[in-house]
Amino acid sequence: ALSMAAPFIGNAFVPLPLGHRFILLTVFYLQVAVVWVLVAASPRRTTTPRTWNEKLSAWGGSLLVAVTLGLSAYINIEDTWREFSKMHARAQDARSAFVRYAERVGQIAGPDAVVLGDAMLTWPVPTFGPRVVALNHENPLVEDRTARLEAVDLFLNRRTSDAERLRILDHFKVTHVLVKDKQERQISDFLDKHGGKRTKLPAGHRLYELD
């Protein structure tokens, strides 16, 4: 187990090809070691009378086996129950997170809104009414798709000036900005100054209505 763990530990300091996968080999040998310890600790049946020391050793071994197996069962049952709870929660709303947050954007912004956001976030939004600045997929009717994607990337870039962001918003007649986590942090100062109502959406998304 230690020899298998050496490449894994070394990979933390010096990148090795597939070094992180050696942990899988380490786990196998550790499991064999645990089984060996449990077998060794298990009391053996005997017909000869035992001394008190032998009895205490047998009871201690039995307790060790029981605690180890009980703890392992508890951990696995707890993990299984947690995953089951997640599956049950997802089953309550079979719709994906994309559908749920895009539907909320449509309800809040309305059909006349123009939403700016990363194309990976805004692609389902037009299904529920609002228009978007950039499309994730090619569309022959949108001749300036590349320029639109570049404008969105420029808007979300931390180093872009407020004046340039305002120019982009004005050029595309943007009424709402859709962001998520890192994107929101990158332009938080701009949104604090120019963003109006902020609405939390499913899956960690945020919708800002511009002033």
Buried (B, 14 or more C-beta within 10 A) or exposed (E): BEEBBEBBEEBEEEEBEEBEEBBEBBEEBBEEEEEEBBEEBEBEEEEEEEEEEBEEBBEEBEEBBEEBEEEEEEEEEEEEEEEEEEEEEEEEEEEEBBBBBBBBBBEBBEEEBBBBBBBEBBBBBBEBBBBBBBBBEEEEEEEEBEEBBEBBEBBBEEEBEEEBBBBBBEEBEBBBBBBBEEBBEBBEEBBEEBBEEBBEBBEEBBBBBBE
